Amino acid sequence: MSAATRFLVSGKVQGVFFRASTREQAQRLGLHGYAKNLADGRVEVLAAGDAGAIDALAEWLKRGPPQARVESVERHAADPVEAGSGFAAS
């Protein structure tokens, strides 16, 4: 059964290839969902798939790509249906 999690990532996470890097990580892990910028400067990530893969993505989100400076990662349960297919970075 597929699990899903919504992450809200705060810090210097916009304009540093965070979304594209998140998409690459998620695709490597076989996850579906998206990463998108929010108006308040955070990045929202919705990931659906294997629970272990979601946990691995969660650990990566705490660091992000080299240019990012992650201050916090909030984690919330989500509906796997919201993730769609593939992984988008918009």
ABEGO torsion letter per residue (X at the ends): XBBBBBBBBBEBABGAGAAAAAAAAAAAAGBBEBBBBBAAGBBBBBBBEBAAAAAAAAAAAAAEBAABBBABBBBBBBBAAAAEBEBBBX
